[in-house]
Amino acid sequence: MKMNFMKKHLSCIFCVMLSAALMLSAVGCNSGTEKKPSSSTMSEQDESSSSADANKDSSADAPEKEPESPADGGAVGEGSTQFDFTVTDQDGVETQFEVHTDKTIVGEALQELGLIDGDESEYGLFVKTVNGITADYDVDGVYWAFYINGEYAQEGVDSTEIKEGDSYAFKVEKG
C-alpha cells in the first residue's frame, strides 16, 4: 500500500517537472523569432522616439542621430549625392535607406557603406549579401534581384550610374 502511494507521488512530481521543462523550452524558443518592423511601423517608432529625444535635448542645433547600425535603415553615409535604397528580405520586410555619397556608381556607394557584398565574376559583381542578409542560390534557391525605379534592372549594380531622382532596390527572389 505504501509502495502504491509513493509511485503516485513520484508520478505527480515527474509530471510537474516535465511540464515546467516544456514551458521553459517554449519560452526560450520564442526569444529569437522577433521580426523587424515594417517600414511603416519603423516610421511610427521613429516619430515617437524623436519626440522623446526632443524632450531630452531641446537644442535646435543638435545634429540628427544616425541609426545605431546600417541594418536599421534611415540616412546613411556622407556626400553630396543622395538616393533612396530599399531592401526587401525573403519575408517581404522592407528596410528603407537614404544613401548619401560622393561615389558615382550605385554598387560602389553601397559597398563602401557595407550594405552589399558579393563575388566578382567576369560579368561583374554577383551580390550575395544585402544589409547583412545572405541569399545564396546554390544553398537556398534564392538570389538578390536589383531594381531601378521599381523595374528589374537591365545592368548590374556595379555598372549603374547614380541618377538624380532614381531609386534603387534589392529584393530576395526565388530562382
Phi and psi in degrees as GROMACS dihedral restraints (atoms count N, CA, C in turn):
[ dihedral_restraints ]
;  ai    aj    ak    al  type     phi  dphi    fc
    3     4     5     6     1   -65.6    20    10
    4     5     6     7     1   -34.1    20    10
    6     7     8     9     1   -66.2    20    10
    7     8     9    10     1   -42.7    20    10
    9    10    11    12     1   -63.0    20    10
   10    11    12    13     1   -39.7    20    10
   12    13    14    15     1   -62.0    20    10
   13    14    15    16     1   -43.5    20    10
   15    16    17    18     1   -68.3    20    10
   16    17    18    19     1   -38.1    20    10
   18    19    20    21     1   -63.2    20    10
   19    20    21    22     1   -42.0    20    10
   21    22    23    24     1   -63.8    20    10
   22    23    24    25     1   -43.7    20    10
   24    25    26    27     1   -66.5    20    10
   25    26    27    28     1   -42.1    20    10
   27    28    29    30     1   -63.7    20    10
   28    29    30    31     1   -37.4    20    10
   30    31    32    33     1   -62.2    20    10
   31    32    33    34     1   -45.5    20    10
   33    34    35    36     1   -63.5    20    10
   34    35    36    37     1   -44.3    20    10
   36    37    38    39     1   -62.7    20    10
   37    38    39    40     1   -43.4    20    10
   39    40    41    42     1   -60.9    20    10
   40    41    42    43     1   -43.2    20    10
   42    43    44    45     1   -62.7    20    10
   43    44    45    46     1   -42.1    20    10
   45    46    47    48     1   -63.9    20    10
   46    47    48    49     1   -43.5    20    10
   48    49    50    51     1   -65.3    20    10
   49    50    51    52     1   -41.6    20    10
   51    52    53    54     1   -63.7    20    10
   52    53    54    55     1   -42.7    20    10
   54    55    56    57     1   -61.6    20    10
   55    56    57    58     1   -43.7    20    10
   57    58    59    60     1   -63.1    20    10
   58    59    60    61     1   -41.6    20    10
   60    61    62    63     1   -64.0    20    10
   61    62    63    64     1   -40.5    20    10
   63    64    65    66     1   -64.4    20    10
   64    65    66    67     1   -41.7    20    10
   66    67    68    69     1   -65.1    20    10
   67    68    69    70     1   -42.7    20    10
   69    70    71    72     1   -64.8    20    10
   70    71    72    73     1   -39.7    20    10
   72    73    74    75     1   -69.1    20    10
   73    74    75    76     1   -35.2    20    10
   75    76    77    78     1   -66.4    20    10
   76    77    78    79     1   -40.8    20    10
   78    79    80    81     1   -66.4    20    10
   79    80    81    82     1   -42.3    20    10
   81    82    83    84     1   -64.3    20    10
   82    83    84    85     1   -35.6    20    10
   84    85    86    87     1   -69.0    20    10
   85    86    87    88     1   -28.8    20    10
   87    88    89    90     1   -77.0    20    10
   88    89    90    91     1   -18.5    20    10
   90    91    92    93     1   -67.6    20    10
   91    92    93    94     1   -27.4    20    10
   93    94    95    96     1   -99.5    20    10
   94    95    96    97     1     7.2    20    10
   96    97    98    99     1  -102.5    20    10
   97    98    99   100     1    14.4    20    10
   99   100   101   102     1   -70.1    20    10
  100   101   102   103     1   131.3    20    10
  102   103   104   105     1   -96.9    20    10
  103   104   105   106     1   155.3    20    10
  105   106   107   108     1   -68.2    20    10
  106   107   108   109     1   144.7    20    10
  108   109   110   111     1   -70.6    20    10
  109   110   111   112     1   153.5    20    10
  111   112   113   114     1   -68.7    20    10
  112   113   114   115     1   169.8    20    10
  114   115   116   117     1   -63.3    20    10
  115   116   117   118     1   -33.0    20    10
  117   118   119   120     1   -68.9    20    10
  118   119   120   121     1   -38.6    20    10
  120   121   122   123     1   -66.7    20    10
  121   122   123   124     1   -38.0    20    10
  123   124   125   126     1   -62.6    20    10
  124   125   126   127     1   -38.5    20    10
  126   127   128   129     1   -63.8    20    10
  127   128   129   130     1   -42.2    20    10
  129   130   131   132     1   -63.5    20    10
  130   131   132   133     1   -40.9    20    10
  132   133   134   135     1   -66.5    20    10
  133   134   135   136     1   -40.2    20    10
  135   136   137   138     1   -61.1    20    10
  136   137   138   139     1   -40.7    20    10
  138   139   140   141     1   -64.6    20    10
  139   140   141   142     1   -43.1    20    10
  141   142   143   144     1   -69.1    20    10
  142   143   144   145     1   -37.6    20    10
  144   145   146   147     1   -73.3    20    10
  145   146   147   148     1   -31.8    20    10
  147   148   149   150     1   -71.0    20    10
  148   149   150   151     1   -32.4    20    10
  150   151   152   153     1   -70.0    20    10
  151   152   153   154     1   -33.6    20    10
  153   154   155   156     1   -69.0    20    10
  154   155   156   157     1   -38.8    20    10
  156   157   158   159     1   -64.6    20    10
  157   158   159   160     1   -36.1    20    10
  159   160   161   162     1   -63.9    20    10
  160   161   162   163     1   -34.8    20    10
  162   163   164   165     1   -69.1    20    10
  163   164   165   166     1   -33.0    20    10
  165   166   167   168     1   -72.6    20    10
  166   167   168   169     1   -41.9    20    10
  168   169   170   171     1  -134.2    20    10
  169   170   171   172     1   105.4    20    10
  171   172   173   174     1   -88.1    20    10
  172   173   174   175     1     5.3    20    10
  174   175   176   177     1   -68.1    20    10
  175   176   177   178     1   123.6    20    10
  177   178   179   180     1   -72.7    20    10
  178   179   180   181     1   -19.8    20    10
  180   181   182   183     1   -89.2    20    10
  181   182   183   184     1     0.2    20    10
  183   184   185   186     1   -67.6    20    10
  184   185   186   187     1   133.7    20    10
  186   187   188   189     1   -68.9    20    10
  187   188   189   190     1   151.8    20    10
  189   190   191   192     1   -68.9    20    10
  190   191   192   193     1   136.4    20    10
  192   193   194   195     1   -73.4    20    10
  193   194   195   196     1   136.6    20    10
  195   196   197   198     1   -77.0    20    10
  196   197   198   199     1   155.6    20    10
  198   199   200   201     1   -61.2    20    10
  199   200   201   202     1   155.3    20    10
  201   202   203   204     1   -58.6    20    10
  202   203   204   205     1   -37.3    20    10
  204   205   206   207     1  -146.1    20    10
  205   206   207   208     1   156.0    20    10
  207   208   209   210     1   -56.2    20    10
  208   209   210   211     1   -28.4    20    10
  210   211   212   213     1   -62.6    20    10
  211   212   213   214     1   -18.8    20    10
  213   214   215   216     1   -79.0    20    10
  214   215   216   217     1   -12.1    20    10
  216   217   218   219     1    86.7    20    10
  217   218   219   220     1  -170.8    20    10
  219   220   221   222     1    92.0    20    10
  220   221   222   223     1  -162.2    20    10
  222   223   224   225     1   -79.2    20    10
  223   224   225   226     1   131.5    20    10
  225   226   227   228     1  -135.8    20    10
  226   227   228   229     1   148.8    20    10
  228   229   230   231     1    84.0    20    10
  229   230   231   232     1   177.9    20    10
  231   232   233   234     1  -138.3    20    10
  232   233   234   235     1   144.2    20    10
  234   235   236   237     1   151.8    20    10
  235   236   237   238     1   172.1    20    10
  237   238   239   240     1   -87.2    20    10
  238   239   240   241     1   -15.7    20    10
  240   241   242   243     1   -99.2    20    10
  241   242   243   244     1   137.1    20    10
  243   244   245   246     1  -129.7    20    10
  244   245   246   247     1   139.4    20    10
  246   247   248   249     1  -148.4    20    10
  247   248   249   250     1   157.2    20    10
  249   250   251   252     1   -88.8    20    10
  250   251   252   253     1   139.7    20    10
  252   253   254   255     1  -137.5    20    10
  253   254   255   256     1   127.8    20    10
  255   256   257   258     1  -120.8    20    10
  256   257   258   259     1   137.3    20    10
  258   259   260   261     1  -115.9    20    10
  259   260   261   262     1   127.2    20    10
  261   262   263   264     1  -118.4    20    10
  262   263   264   265     1   116.0    20    10
  264   265   266   267     1   -82.0    20    10
  265   266   267   268     1  -176.7    20    10
  267   268   269   270     1   -64.6    20    10
  268   269   270   271     1   -24.4    20    10
  270   271   272   273     1   -89.1    20    10
  271   272   273   274     1     1.2    20    10
  273   274   275   276     1    85.6    20    10
  274   275   276   277     1     7.2    20    10
  276   277   278   279     1   -78.4    20    10
  277   278   279   280     1   125.7    20    10
  279   280   281   282     1   -98.8    20    10
  280   281   282   283     1   140.1    20    10
  282   283   284   285     1  -125.4    20    10
  283   284   285   286     1   126.2    20    10
  285   286   287   288     1  -108.6    20    10
  286   287   288   289     1   140.2    20    10
  288   289   290   291     1  -126.4    20    10
  289   290   291   292     1   149.2    20    10
  291   292   293   294     1  -112.3    20    10
  292   293   294   295     1   105.3    20    10
  294   295   296   297     1   -91.2    20    10
  295   296   297   298     1   130.8    20    10
  297   298   299   300     1  -115.7    20    10
  298   299   300   301     1   129.8    20    10
  300   301   302   303     1  -156.8    20    10
  301   302   303   304     1   165.4    20    10
  303   304   305   306     1  -109.4    20    10
  304   305   306   307     1     1.2    20    10
  306   307   308   309     1   -72.3    20    10
  307   308   309   310     1   160.8    20    10
  309   310   311   312     1  -109.1    20    10
  310   311   312   313     1   -12.4    20    10
  312   313   314   315     1  -112.0    20    10
  313   314   315   316     1   133.7    20    10
  315   316   317   318     1   -55.8    20    10
  316   317   318   319     1   -49.7    20    10
  318   319   320   321     1   -59.7    20    10
  319   320   321   322     1   -40.6    20    10
  321   322   323   324     1   -63.2    20    10
  322   323   324   325     1   -42.9    20    10
  324   325   326   327     1   -63.5    20    10
  325   326   327   328     1   -44.6    20    10
  327   328   329   330     1   -69.8    20    10
  328   329   330   331     1   -36.7    20    10
  330   331   332   333     1   -67.6    20    10
  331   332   333   334     1   -42.2    20    10
  333   334   335   336     1   -58.0    20    10
  334   335   336   337     1   -35.6    20    10
  336   337   338   339     1   -87.4    20    10
  337   338   339   340     1    -2.1    20    10
  339   340   341   342     1    75.0    20    10
  340   341   342   343     1    19.3    20    10
  342   343   344   345     1   -84.6    20    10
  343   344   345   346     1   -24.1    20    10
  345   346   347   348     1  -134.2    20    10
  346   347   348   349     1   155.8    20    10
  348   349   350   351     1  -156.1    20    10
  349   350   351   352     1   154.4    20    10
  351   352   353   354     1  -175.9    20    10
  352   353   354   355     1  -161.2    20    10
  354   355   356   357     1  -111.8    20    10
  355   356   357   358     1   135.8    20    10
  357   358   359   360     1   -77.1    20    10
  358   359   360   361     1   141.4    20    10
  360   361   362   363     1  -141.2    20    10
  361   362   363   364     1   179.8    20    10
  363   364   365   366     1   -65.1    20    10
  364   365   366   367     1   -18.1    20    10
  366   367   368   369     1   -98.1    20    10
  367   368   369   370     1    -0.7    20    10
  369   370   371   372     1   115.7    20    10
  370   371   372   373     1  -162.6    20    10
  372   373   374   375     1   -76.3    20    10
  373   374   375   376     1   122.5    20    10
  375   376   377   378     1   -96.7    20    10
  376   377   378   379     1   103.8    20    10
  378   379   380   381     1   -74.9    20    10
  379   380   381   382     1   123.4    20    10
  381   382   383   384     1  -112.9    20    10
  382   383   384   385     1   -27.5    20    10
  384   385   386   387     1  -127.6    20    10
  385   386   387   388     1   129.2    20    10
  387   388   389   390     1  -131.6    20    10
  388   389   390   391     1   125.8    20    10
  390   391   392   393     1    53.0    20    10
  391   392   393   394     1    37.4    20    10
  393   394   395   396     1    82.0    20    10
  394   395   396   397     1     1.9    20    10
  396   397   398   399     1  -107.4    20    10
  397   398   399   400     1   123.3    20    10
  399   400   401   402     1   -97.3    20    10
  400   401   402   403     1   131.9    20    10
  402   403   404   405     1  -121.7    20    10
  403   404   405   406     1   111.1    20    10
  405   406   407   408     1  -116.6    20    10
  406   407   408   409     1   110.3    20    10
  408   409   410   411     1   -58.1    20    10
  409   410   411   412     1   -39.1    20    10
  411   412   413   414     1   -66.0    20    10
  412   413   414   415     1   -27.0    20    10
  414   415   416   417     1   -97.2    20    10
  415   416   417   418     1   -49.2    20    10
  417   418   419   420     1  -109.4    20    10
  418   419   420   421     1   -10.6    20    10
  420   421   422   423     1    74.8    20    10
  421   422   423   424     1    17.9    20    10
  423   424   425   426     1  -124.7    20    10
  424   425   426   427     1   158.2    20    10
  426   427   428   429     1  -147.1    20    10
  427   428   429   430     1   166.7    20    10
  429   430   431   432     1   -90.3    20    10
  430   431   432   433     1   121.5    20    10
  432   433   434   435     1  -100.8    20    10
  433   434   435   436     1   136.5    20    10
  435   436   437   438     1   -98.7    20    10
  436   437   438   439     1   131.1    20    10
  438   439   440   441     1  -124.0    20    10
  439   440   441   442     1   144.1    20    10
  441   442   443   444     1  -122.2    20    10
  442   443   444   445     1   121.3    20    10
  444   445   446   447     1    52.1    20    10
  445   446   447   448     1    40.1    20    10
  447   448   449   450     1    80.7    20    10
  448   449   450   451     1    -2.6    20    10
  450   451   452   453     1  -107.3    20    10
  451   452   453   454     1   142.6    20    10
  453   454   455   456     1   -57.5    20    10
  454   455   456   457     1   126.1    20    10
  456   457   458   459     1   -67.2    20    10
  457   458   459   460     1   143.9    20    10
  459   460   461   462     1   -96.7    20    10
  460   461   462   463     1    -0.2    20    10
  462   463   464   465     1  -140.1    20    10
  463   464   465   466     1   162.5    20    10
  465   466   467   468     1   -74.6    20    10
  466   467   468   469     1   157.8    20    10
  468   469   470   471     1   -62.3    20    10
  469   470   471   472     1   -29.6    20    10
  471   472   473   474     1   -83.9    20    10
  472   473   474   475     1     1.9    20    10
  474   475   476   477     1  -126.8    20    10
  475   476   477   478     1     6.9    20    10
  477   478   479   480     1   -90.0    20    10
  478   479   480   481     1   117.7    20    10
  480   481   482   483     1   -75.6    20    10
  481   482   483   484     1   141.1    20    10
  483   484   485   486     1   -71.0    20    10
  484   485   486   487     1   126.6    20    10
  486   487   488   489     1  -119.4    20    10
  487   488   489   490     1   133.1    20    10
  489   490   491   492     1   -56.1    20    10
  490   491   492   493     1   131.6    20    10
  492   493   494   495     1    90.2    20    10
  493   494   495   496     1   -15.2    20    10
  495   496   497   498     1   -80.6    20    10
  496   497   498   499     1   149.2    20    10
  498   499   500   501     1  -119.1    20    10
  499   500   501   502     1   149.1    20    10
  501   502   503   504     1  -126.0    20    10
  502   503   504   505     1   151.3    20    10
  504   505   506   507     1  -152.0    20    10
  505   506   507   508     1   152.7    20    10
  507   508   509   510     1  -122.4    20    10
  508   509   510   511     1   135.0    20    10
  510   511   512   513     1  -130.8    20    10
  511   512   513   514     1   140.3    20    10
  513   514   515   516     1   -75.9    20    10
  514   515   516   517     1   129.9    20    10
  516   517   518   519     1  -133.7    20    10
  517   518   519   520     1   152.3    20    10
  519   520   521   522     1   -83.3    20    10
  520   521   522   523     1   143.7    20    10
